[in-house]
Amino acid sequence: MTEWNEHGAVVECVAPGSLAERAGVRPGDRITAINGEAFADLIDYRFLISDTVARLDLVRDGQPRSVQIHKEVDQGLGITFAQGVFDGIRRCRNSCVFCFLHQMPRGMRKSLYIPDDDYRLSVTQGNYVTLTNVTEEDLRRILRLHLSPLFISVHATDPGARARLLRCAGNAEVLPLMRRLADAGIEMHCQIVLCPSFNDGEVLDQTLADLAALHPEVLSIAVVPVGLTRYRERLTALEPVTPEGARETLARLERWRERFLAEHGTRLVFAADEFYLLAGEPLPPRDAYEEFPQTEDGIGLSRLFLDELEQLRGRPAKPVPQPERVFLVTGMLAHPMVDALAGELSRITGHRVEALAVANRFFGERITVTGLLTGGDILAAIRAAGPANRVYVPDVLLNAGRFLDDMTLSQMAEALGVPVEAVAPSPLALARALAA
């Protein structure tokens, strides 16, 4: 950590009124050392600023300068960086049969093409990692600093099955590493991307049993269906999860959930909402998701949506004097839920609110989740549906104001000639937006 880091960490923003702002730190400054120590990632940064004095060596407009900040122990400085590592993201060396990056065409948002597999981003941002490129030195650092929780892409605990899935050059075994982490009290959230004939059935049973043996350090297990785009030429042949396959998987997982609840006091494994919607089965009640540990993997979001929708049903109608036609953009899979919300919002507001189901022409119509819609497909769907006065798109479709295909929200609004607003995919948030 004491080696000089010539690149440093570029400040993305400084919180108003923060210690850093009062000391004169500005966005764009490049911090090269703290208290004389170079740092490689956000983990180092947090450790170095934990004391009562933080001297920042930085570069602004090519000129070196230094600021000294006096603070309370563990008090933050109010600085945000663009990412959690400053010496380059460690890239994935695997060639997973289900990897979404290999199924994307050119011309999309640049950040989507970075195949990260960096344990430091797992700690700081919740990114999933396979652990196949973790060195002994990395492992010692994780244990020494107690970096927890980690988010681990397991997929299968059987070494042969995992090697077939990851197609990695090195050792595909994950359990020995996870046991060392668990023995040190490192907590883990796990992910299984279910690929029919690769890691379902008995392989899935073995994986769940092995991971449950590491509870309580294994906090949760997410099972999500493989996503297959139309860009799979020369890639390993994979089959999608069918409605029948989704029902079989849910039944299998439910047996494990009942067993885990009896043995461990937690259901431990959670199926992605997509399984229930694909199978045509009702979503579990709210308490079945416990603390909602895996919402970033699309688990429990539909239950939260339906619970909020139920809250709206009791609201009295307050029709607006000038009703408008309003579109709520959604993917095909979630359309029934969003359509029910549109009806309720129409009743409450008097607006003509419509759920606009957008087919995914870009990735292929087998991709039905809302989160993978592109600006171009949304724009085409709105134009085909006819004029609207307002359009609401889920904010999860955007990163730094850009859709997956690099279209901006302002470009879409300009092309349509109507306001287009990004709103959280929440019934209450959409109700507030309509009332504004």
GUKEFI-67318 format. One line per field, with one value per residue (C-alpha): residue number from 1; residue in three letters; chain; x, y, z. Coordinates in pm, 1 decimal. Layout:
BEGIN
i: c(NUM_...)
aa: c(ALA_...)
ch: c(A_...)
X: c(X_...)
Y: c(Y_...)
Z: c(Z_...)
# end
This chain:
BEGIN
i: c(1_2_3_4_5_6_7_8_9_10_11_12_13_14_15_16_17_18_19_20_21_22_23_24_25_26_27_28_29_30_31_32_33_34_35_36_37_38_39_40_41_42_43_44_45_46_47_48_49_50_51_52_53_54_55_56_57_58_59_60_61_62_63_64_65_66_67_68_69_70_71_72_73_74_75_76_77_78_79_80_81_82_83_84_85_86_87_88_89_90_91_92_93_94_95_96_97_98_99_100_101_102_103_104_105_106_107_108_109_110_111_112_113_114_115_116_117_118_119_120_121_122_123_124_125_126_127_128_129_130_131_132_133_134_135_136_137_138_139_140_141_142_143_144_145_146_147_148_149_150_151_152_153_154_155_156_157_158_159_160_161_162_163_164_165_166_167_168_169_170_171_172_173_174_175_176_177_178_179_180_181_182_183_184_185_186_187_188_189_190_191_192_193_194_195_196_197_198_199_200_201_202_203_204_205_206_207_208_209_210_211_212_213_214_215_216_217_218_219_220_221_222_223_224_225_226_227_228_229_230_231_232_233_234_235_236_237_238_239_240_241_242_243_244_245_246_247_248_249_250_251_252_253_254_255_256_257_258_259_260_261_262_263_264_265_266_267_268_269_270_271_272_273_274_275_276_277_278_279_280_281_282_283_284_285_286_287_288_289_290_291_292_293_294_295_296_297_298_299_300_301_302_303_304_305_306_307_308_309_310_311_312_313_314_315_316_317_318_319_320_321_322_323_324_325_326_327_328_329_330_331_332_333_334_335_336_337_338_339_340_341_342_343_344_345_346_347_348_349_350_351_352_353_354_355_356_357_358_359_360_361_362_363_364_365_366_367_368_369_370_371_372_373_374_375_376_377_378_379_380_381_382_383_384_385_386_387_388_389_390_391_392_393_394_395_396_397_398_399_400_401_402_403_404_405_406_407_408_409_410_411_412_413_414_415_416_417_418_419_420_421_422_423_424_425_426_427_428_429_430_431_432_433_434_435_436)
aa: c(MET_THR_GLU_TRP_ASN_GLU_HIS_GLY_ALA_VAL_VAL_GLU_CYS_VAL_ALA_PRO_GLY_SER_LEU_ALA_GLU_ARG_ALA_GLY_VAL_ARG_PRO_GLY_ASP_ARG_ILE_THR_ALA_ILE_ASN_GLY_GLU_ALA_PHE_ALA_ASP_LEU_ILE_ASP_TYR_ARG_PHE_LEU_ILE_SER_ASP_THR_VAL_ALA_ARG_LEU_ASP_LEU_VAL_ARG_ASP_GLY_GLN_PRO_ARG_SER_VAL_GLN_ILE_HIS_LYS_GLU_VAL_ASP_GLN_GLY_LEU_GLY_ILE_THR_PHE_ALA_GLN_GLY_VAL_PHE_ASP_GLY_ILE_ARG_ARG_CYS_ARG_ASN_SER_CYS_VAL_PHE_CYS_PHE_LEU_HIS_GLN_MET_PRO_ARG_GLY_MET_ARG_LYS_SER_LEU_TYR_ILE_PRO_ASP_ASP_ASP_TYR_ARG_LEU_SER_VAL_THR_GLN_GLY_ASN_TYR_VAL_THR_LEU_THR_ASN_VAL_THR_GLU_GLU_ASP_LEU_ARG_ARG_ILE_LEU_ARG_LEU_HIS_LEU_SER_PRO_LEU_PHE_ILE_SER_VAL_HIS_ALA_THR_ASP_PRO_GLY_ALA_ARG_ALA_ARG_LEU_LEU_ARG_CYS_ALA_GLY_ASN_ALA_GLU_VAL_LEU_PRO_LEU_MET_ARG_ARG_LEU_ALA_ASP_ALA_GLY_ILE_GLU_MET_HIS_CYS_GLN_ILE_VAL_LEU_CYS_PRO_SER_PHE_ASN_ASP_GLY_GLU_VAL_LEU_ASP_GLN_THR_LEU_ALA_ASP_LEU_ALA_ALA_LEU_HIS_PRO_GLU_VAL_LEU_SER_ILE_ALA_VAL_VAL_PRO_VAL_GLY_LEU_THR_ARG_TYR_ARG_GLU_ARG_LEU_THR_ALA_LEU_GLU_PRO_VAL_THR_PRO_GLU_GLY_ALA_ARG_GLU_THR_LEU_ALA_ARG_LEU_GLU_ARG_TRP_ARG_GLU_ARG_PHE_LEU_ALA_GLU_HIS_GLY_THR_ARG_LEU_VAL_PHE_ALA_ALA_ASP_GLU_PHE_TYR_LEU_LEU_ALA_GLY_GLU_PRO_LEU_PRO_PRO_ARG_ASP_ALA_TYR_GLU_GLU_PHE_PRO_GLN_THR_GLU_ASP_GLY_ILE_GLY_LEU_SER_ARG_LEU_PHE_LEU_ASP_GLU_LEU_GLU_GLN_LEU_ARG_GLY_ARG_PRO_ALA_LYS_PRO_VAL_PRO_GLN_PRO_GLU_ARG_VAL_PHE_LEU_VAL_THR_GLY_MET_LEU_ALA_HIS_PRO_MET_VAL_ASP_ALA_LEU_ALA_GLY_GLU_LEU_SER_ARG_ILE_THR_GLY_HIS_ARG_VAL_GLU_ALA_LEU_ALA_VAL_ALA_ASN_ARG_PHE_PHE_GLY_GLU_ARG_ILE_THR_VAL_THR_GLY_LEU_LEU_THR_GLY_GLY_ASP_ILE_LEU_ALA_ALA_ILE_ARG_ALA_ALA_GLY_PRO_ALA_ASN_ARG_VAL_TYR_VAL_PRO_ASP_VAL_LEU_LEU_ASN_ALA_GLY_ARG_PHE_LEU_ASP_ASP_MET_THR_LEU_SER_GLN_MET_ALA_GLU_ALA_LEU_GLY_VAL_PRO_VAL_GLU_ALA_VAL_ALA_PRO_SER_PRO_LEU_ALA_LEU_ALA_ARG_ALA_LEU_ALA_ALA)
ch: c(A_A_A_A_A_A_A_A_A_A_A_A_A_A_A_A_A_A_A_A_A_A_A_A_A_A_A_A_A_A_A_A_A_A_A_A_A_A_A_A_A_A_A_A_A_A_A_A_A_A_A_A_A_A_A_A_A_A_A_A_A_A_A_A_A_A_A_A_A_A_A_A_A_A_A_A_A_A_A_A_A_A_A_A_A_A_A_A_A_A_A_A_A_A_A_A_A_A_A_A_A_A_A_A_A_A_A_A_A_A_A_A_A_A_A_A_A_A_A_A_A_A_A_A_A_A_A_A_A_A_A_A_A_A_A_A_A_A_A_A_A_A_A_A_A_A_A_A_A_A_A_A_A_A_A_A_A_A_A_A_A_A_A_A_A_A_A_A_A_A_A_A_A_A_A_A_A_A_A_A_A_A_A_A_A_A_A_A_A_A_A_A_A_A_A_A_A_A_A_A_A_A_A_A_A_A_A_A_A_A_A_A_A_A_A_A_A_A_A_A_A_A_A_A_A_A_A_A_A_A_A_A_A_A_A_A_A_A_A_A_A_A_A_A_A_A_A_A_A_A_A_A_A_A_A_A_A_A_A_A_A_A_A_A_A_A_A_A_A_A_A_A_A_A_A_A_A_A_A_A_A_A_A_A_A_A_A_A_A_A_A_A_A_A_A_A_A_A_A_A_A_A_A_A_A_A_A_A_A_A_A_A_A_A_A_A_A_A_A_A_A_A_A_A_A_A_A_A_A_A_A_A_A_A_A_A_A_A_A_A_A_A_A_A_A_A_A_A_A_A_A_A_A_A_A_A_A_A_A_A_A_A_A_A_A_A_A_A_A_A_A_A_A_A_A_A_A_A_A_A_A_A_A_A_A_A_A_A_A_A_A_A_A_A_A_A_A_A_A_A_A_A_A_A_A_A_A_A_A_A_A_A_A_A_A_A_A_A_A_A_A_A_A_A_A_A_A_A_A_A_A_A_A_A_A_A)
X: c(0.0_295.2_398.8_338.5_16.5_79.7_-282.3_-457.6_-831.1_-1033.0_-1297.1_-1639.2_-1831.0_-1794.4_-2090.0_-2204.1_-2096.6_-1868.9_-1523.0_-1373.2_-1564.1_-1458.4_-1097.0_-1120.7_-1137.7_-1315.5_-1462.9_-1191.7_-911.5_-687.1_-594.4_-259.8_-190.4_-343.1_-108.2_178.5_28.7_-73.7_-397.1_-533.9_-903.1_-1188.5_-1099.8_-756.8_-913.2_-1160.9_-884.1_-651.8_-912.7_-1029.2_-791.8_-838.8_-614.3_-626.0_-366.3_-463.1_-198.1_-375.5_-324.8_-541.6_-485.0_-147.4_-30.8_34.7_-114.4_-198.4_-485.9_-509.0_-840.2_-899.8_-1192.6_-1351.3_-1241.8_-1415.8_-1583.8_-1624.3_-1487.6_-1783.1_-1590.3_-1739.7_-1535.5_-1657.4_-1567.0_-1429.7_-1086.9_-816.1_-547.8_-760.3_-1051.7_-953.1_-1110.2_-1279.6_-1062.9_-1352.3_-1564.3_-1895.3_-2144.1_-2418.6_-2216.5_-2435.4_-2135.8_-2075.1_-2435.9_-2424.8_-2372.7_-2154.2_-2267.9_-2402.2_-2305.4_-1927.2_-1932.7_-2132.0_-1833.8_-1607.9_-1595.5_-1513.8_-1437.5_-1286.3_-1339.3_-1289.9_-1598.8_-1784.1_-1706.1_-1769.8_-2047.8_-2206.4_-2078.2_-2077.6_-1737.8_-1641.9_-1326.1_-1137.7_-880.3_-837.3_-475.1_-347.7_-242.3_-595.6_-740.1_-510.0_-615.5_-984.0_-932.4_-705.0_-938.2_-1250.5_-1397.4_-1758.3_-2004.5_-1886.1_-2116.9_-2014.1_-2115.3_-2130.6_-2359.6_-2251.0_-2036.7_-1954.3_-1611.6_-1686.9_-2023.4_-1875.5_-1584.9_-1830.2_-2027.7_-1735.7_-1496.9_-1212.7_-845.6_-763.9_-922.7_-1303.3_-1344.0_-1514.6_-1598.5_-1244.0_-1219.1_-1566.4_-1488.6_-1180.9_-1391.3_-1663.7_-1412.5_-1295.8_-1651.1_-1674.4_-2040.4_-2147.1_-2442.9_-2447.7_-2585.4_-2684.6_-2763.5_-2978.3_-2891.5_-3110.7_-2909.6_-2597.2_-2672.9_-3036.6_-3181.8_-2938.0_-2654.2_-2872.7_-2962.9_-2595.2_-2512.6_-2786.1_-2684.3_-2318.3_-2395.6_-2638.4_-2357.0_-2176.8_-2468.1_-2475.7_-2184.5_-2376.5_-2654.9_-2861.9_-2871.0_-3029.8_-3143.8_-3202.7_-3288.4_-3032.3_-3094.6_-3044.9_-3029.7_-3042.4_-2668.0_-2547.4_-2381.6_-2085.9_-2162.8_-2239.3_-2592.4_-2817.9_-3188.6_-3405.2_-3600.4_-3950.1_-4274.0_-4273.0_-3907.9_-3984.1_-4260.9_-4032.7_-3756.7_-3993.9_-4125.6_-3769.9_-3664.6_-3971.7_-3881.6_-3537.3_-3681.9_-3906.0_-3613.5_-3381.1_-3647.2_-3687.4_-3311.8_-3167.2_-3455.6_-3420.8_-3541.8_-3192.4_-3263.8_-3477.9_-3603.3_-3603.9_-3942.9_-3901.6_-3953.7_-4296.1_-4408.7_-4287.5_-4455.5_-4779.8_-4765.9_-4852.2_-4569.1_-4489.5_-4617.7_-4394.8_-4262.6_-4135.8_-3868.2_-3749.1_-3516.4_-3523.3_-3149.2_-3133.5_-3345.1_-3053.3_-3095.3_-3463.2_-3589.2_-3887.7_-3930.1_-4261.2_-4391.1_-4295.0_-4467.8_-4791.8_-4790.5_-4760.1_-5033.5_-5260.7_-5197.1_-5321.5_-5648.9_-5780.9_-5716.0_-6014.2_-6047.3_-5940.5_-5983.4_-5771.7_-5948.9_-5749.1_-5688.2_-5384.0_-5275.8_-4984.7_-4764.8_-4598.1_-4317.4_-4268.1_-4129.4_-4353.1_-4310.1_-4424.0_-4700.1_-4993.8_-4878.0_-4810.6_-5143.8_-5321.4_-5132.8_-5231.0_-5596.4_-5569.3_-5384.9_-5648.7_-5921.0_-5742.8_-5622.8_-5866.8_-5572.3_-5578.2_-5287.6_-5172.6_-4914.0_-4702.2_-4553.4_-4231.7_-4108.8_-3731.8_-3636.2_-3279.9_-3180.5_-3455.2_-3806.6_-3698.6_-3568.2_-3887.3_-3764.3_-3801.1_-3443.1_-3296.3_-3506.8_-3320.4_-3406.1_-3457.0_-3714.9_-3900.2_-3904.9_-4040.8_-4312.3_-4426.6_-4446.3_-4647.6_-4891.5_-4978.6_-4938.9_-4913.3_-4883.8_-4634.6_-4413.3_-4265.9_-3977.1_-3831.3_-3517.7_-3339.1_-3310.0_-3068.1_-2708.4_-2579.4_-2885.0_-2825.7_-3014.3_-2831.2_-2798.7_-2647.1_-2959.4_-3019.2_-3345.6_-3331.9_-3281.7_-3592.1_-3796.4_-3676.5_-3764.9_-4114.5_-4181.9_-4328.7_-4186.3_-4015.0_-3935.4_-3740.4_-3921.0_-3858.0_-4060.5_-4287.1_-4664.2_-4628.4_-4348.2_-4553.5_-4857.2_-4646.7_-4509.7_-4859.8_-4976.1_-4685.5)
Y: c(0.0_234.0_211.7_542.7_540.8_772.2_770.0_834.7_859.0_1119.9_1293.3_1266.1_1487.1_1658.7_1678.2_2034.5_2143.3_1841.2_1842.0_1800.9_2098.0_2317.8_2211.7_2314.0_1973.4_1995.5_1752.2_1658.6_1670.2_1363.4_1240.7_1061.8_990.8_1016.6_1079.4_991.8_656.6_573.8_375.8_135.7_114.7_238.4_-13.6_146.1_493.2_419.9_281.1_576.2_842.7_667.5_858.8_1211.5_1375.7_1322.0_1495.9_1469.8_1503.8_1591.7_1722.6_1995.4_2127.0_1952.4_2124.7_1932.2_2062.3_1938.0_1988.8_1878.6_1787.3_1745.3_1518.4_1268.7_903.8_720.4_1043.2_1057.5_1339.9_1372.3_1261.5_1032.6_855.0_726.8_368.0_164.2_79.3_320.6_91.5_-73.3_-315.3_-680.4_-842.9_-1178.2_-1455.1_-1697.8_-1756.6_-1847.7_-2020.1_-1784.9_-1460.9_-1171.0_-968.7_-1227.9_-1185.9_-812.0_-630.0_-325.9_28.5_-1.1_190.4_150.9_45.6_-265.5_-418.7_-431.4_-796.4_-723.4_-1002.0_-792.6_-888.3_-523.6_-423.6_-706.3_-548.8_-186.5_-215.6_-558.2_-693.2_-1070.8_-1241.4_-1599.2_-1599.8_-1778.8_-1497.7_-1441.0_-1489.6_-1607.9_-1249.1_-1129.7_-1391.0_-1292.5_-930.0_-1023.7_-1218.5_-959.6_-667.2_-881.3_-763.0_-868.7_-944.2_-1079.1_-1154.8_-1481.1_-1623.8_-1990.3_-2144.8_-2496.7_-2642.1_-2960.5_-2880.3_-3047.0_-2876.0_-2540.2_-2583.3_-2653.0_-2341.3_-2103.3_-2250.7_-2115.3_-2180.0_-2242.3_-2423.1_-2399.8_-2531.4_-2274.7_-2461.9_-2470.0_-2092.0_-2038.6_-2261.9_-2051.7_-1737.9_-1887.2_-2007.6_-1645.0_-1516.4_-1359.1_-1340.1_-1424.9_-1375.4_-1635.1_-1646.3_-1935.4_-1862.9_-2161.6_-2313.9_-2612.9_-2937.6_-2769.8_-2696.1_-2781.5_-3100.1_-3301.0_-3054.3_-2777.7_-2999.2_-3060.7_-2690.6_-2589.8_-2856.2_-2752.7_-2382.8_-2444.8_-2626.1_-2287.9_-2109.7_-1874.1_-1722.2_-1787.8_-1535.0_-1595.6_-1779.3_-1624.9_-1848.5_-1663.5_-1798.5_-1772.6_-1483.0_-1559.2_-1288.8_-1328.7_-1262.4_-1616.1_-1714.8_-1950.3_-1964.2_-2276.1_-2400.0_-2321.6_-2371.2_-2108.9_-2182.8_-2279.5_-2226.7_-2598.0_-2578.0_-2273.4_-2461.4_-2761.2_-2536.1_-2351.3_-2679.6_-2803.1_-2477.9_-2473.2_-2815.0_-2682.0_-2361.5_-2557.8_-2774.1_-2477.8_-2292.1_-2590.4_-2651.5_-2299.8_-2062.6_-1906.0_-2004.5_-1917.2_-1969.3_-1727.5_-1757.3_-1463.7_-1305.6_-1410.6_-1775.8_-1702.2_-1478.0_-1727.8_-2018.0_-1824.4_-1889.9_-1641.1_-1458.9_-1557.8_-1332.7_-1055.8_-1248.2_-1527.9_-1286.4_-1224.9_-920.7_-899.6_-974.5_-1012.3_-736.8_-642.1_-986.5_-923.0_-1111.7_-969.2_-652.9_-775.6_-849.4_-497.5_-360.7_-549.0_-447.0_-81.0_-123.7_-254.9_65.1_270.2_81.5_256.9_607.7_823.4_943.6_1304.3_1361.2_1634.5_1911.5_1838.0_1465.2_1355.7_1038.6_892.3_591.9_370.0_185.0_-180.5_-505.6_-788.0_-1001.3_-734.4_-595.0_-753.4_-593.1_-252.9_-269.9_-316.3_-12.9_191.4_115.0_221.7_544.0_620.7_582.1_801.3_1081.9_1084.2_1064.7_804.3_599.3_306.9_35.2_28.8_-319.7_-294.2_-596.3_-637.1_-625.9_-530.1_-837.4_-1063.9_-1128.4_-1406.3_-1124.1_-1006.9_-832.2_-454.4_-389.9_-484.4_-253.7_-11.4_346.9_260.4_-10.5_215.1_502.2_275.9_137.7_484.5_603.0_295.5_344.8_697.0_1036.7_1075.9_1380.0_1224.8_917.6_755.3_507.9_304.2_474.2_136.9_153.3_443.8_485.4_842.4_939.6_684.9_375.8_53.3_157.9_493.5_697.1_971.3_1060.0_1407.6_1261.8_1048.8_1345.2_1559.2_1288.5_1249.8_1615.4_1529.5_1510.0_1178.8_1125.6_850.2_733.9_450.4_142.4_181.8_241.8_505.2_686.0_690.3_818.5_1103.1_1184.9_1203.8_1425.7_1669.2)
Z: c(0.0_44.4_-323.2_-501.5_-700.7_-994.8_-1103.3_-774.2_-724.3_-912.3_-700.7_-862.6_-619.1_-283.8_-46.4_30.0_377.5_421.5_570.5_224.4_82.8_372.9_313.5_-51.7_-221.5_-558.0_-810.8_-1060.3_-803.7_-814.3_-467.0_-480.6_-112.8_233.7_525.5_291.6_191.9_-165.1_-192.2_-451.9_-370.7_-157.9_111.3_158.1_142.1_421.3_641.3_579.2_662.9_980.4_1212.9_1348.9_1087.6_712.0_497.7_133.6_-135.4_-456.1_-807.2_-960.2_-1312.9_-1315.4_-997.3_-672.0_-349.6_-3.3_241.8_603.0_763.3_1136.5_1215.0_1450.9_1441.1_1152.7_1037.7_659.7_446.8_209.6_-99.4_-364.2_-631.0_-965.6_-874.6_-589.0_-732.5_-846.7_-988.9_-1256.3_-1234.3_-1218.4_-1518.8_-1538.0_-1683.2_-1722.7_-2030.0_-1867.6_-2096.9_-1975.2_-1966.5_-2077.0_-2198.9_-2469.0_-2583.9_-2649.6_-2979.8_-3025.0_-2964.4_-2613.8_-2299.5_-2265.0_-1900.2_-1994.4_-2171.5_-1864.6_-1743.7_-1379.7_-1134.3_-855.5_-492.0_-394.1_-592.5_-423.1_-85.2_-183.6_-443.6_-401.2_-734.4_-768.2_-806.7_-892.6_-672.2_-953.8_-975.0_-600.9_-496.6_-160.4_-90.5_-170.2_60.9_345.6_300.9_308.4_628.6_793.2_725.3_772.1_439.7_470.5_325.4_-8.9_-301.7_-466.4_-803.6_-707.7_-974.7_-871.8_-594.6_-786.1_-938.3_-1270.9_-1313.5_-1215.7_-1458.3_-1741.8_-1652.5_-1599.2_-1857.1_-1648.6_-1710.8_-1345.9_-1054.3_-1053.4_-698.8_-477.8_-155.6_-9.7_-44.4_98.1_394.8_475.3_454.3_671.8_931.6_963.5_1004.4_657.4_556.1_202.2_-29.2_-306.9_-659.1_-884.8_-1249.8_-1340.5_-1679.2_-1771.3_-1804.6_-1658.6_-1292.4_-1227.8_-1075.6_-863.5_-922.9_-777.7_-480.4_-405.6_-437.5_-195.1_56.5_39.4_81.8_367.5_549.4_559.9_727.4_918.4_725.8_404.0_452.5_141.1_-191.0_-500.5_-786.1_-1112.9_-1460.1_-1739.8_-1979.7_-2347.6_-2614.0_-2990.9_-3010.6_-2935.6_-3261.0_-3202.0_-2829.4_-2623.4_-2689.4_-2395.1_-2340.5_-2169.5_-1855.2_-1971.0_-1775.6_-1691.5_-1588.5_-1373.9_-1193.6_-1131.5_-1000.4_-767.6_-627.5_-570.6_-403.7_-182.8_-42.8_45.0_190.6_425.0_531.8_588.1_786.2_1016.3_1053.5_1047.2_1117.9_772.9_426.6_301.7_-71.2_-272.9_-629.5_-868.9_-936.1_-1297.8_-1200.5_-1047.9_-1333.7_-1594.1_-1413.3_-1365.5_-992.5_-717.1_-548.6_-188.8_91.0_222.0_522.9_294.9_170.7_528.3_511.4_128.7_104.6_-274.1_-432.3_-661.0_-817.9_-889.3_-585.0_-398.9_-605.6_-746.5_-396.1_-283.1_-595.2_-525.5_-158.6_-256.8_-516.5_-241.3_-44.6_-338.6_-359.4_-51.8_-178.6_-276.8_-634.7_-699.5_-1073.1_-1230.5_-1427.8_-1746.1_-1792.2_-1991.7_-2165.9_-1967.9_-2052.5_-1791.8_-1970.0_-1875.9_-2010.3_-2124.5_-1812.7_-1565.2_-1786.6_-1595.8_-1269.2_-1425.5_-1608.5_-1274.9_-1143.0_-1449.2_-1383.6_-1022.1_-1108.6_-1372.6_-1110.3_-857.6_-1086.5_-1376.2_-1618.7_-1893.8_-1761.2_-1977.0_-1920.2_-2233.4_-2277.3_-2478.8_-2673.3_-2658.6_-3027.2_-2940.5_-2740.3_-2871.7_-2750.9_-2515.4_-2294.5_-2124.6_-1808.6_-1787.2_-1676.0_-2016.2_-2234.3_-2458.9_-2543.3_-2909.3_-2836.8_-2593.9_-2843.3_-3118.6_-2889.5_-2782.9_-3141.7_-3240.0_-2949.9_-3056.6_-2893.5_-2518.0_-2295.0_-2054.2_-2035.9_-1725.9_-1755.5_-1467.1_-1338.6_-1323.2_-1702.7_-1680.0_-1571.0_-1562.3_-1764.7_-2042.9_-2152.0_-2237.8_-2603.6_-2497.2_-2575.1_-2319.8_-2153.5_-2306.0_-2654.5_-2609.5_-2486.1_-2776.1_-3031.2_-2884.9_-2812.5_-2470.4_-2116.7_-2036.2_-1669.7_-1494.5_-1180.5_-936.7_-1043.7_-744.1_-733.9_-461.0_-648.8_-968.3_-779.3_-640.0_-985.5_-1132.1_-849.0_-888.5)
# end
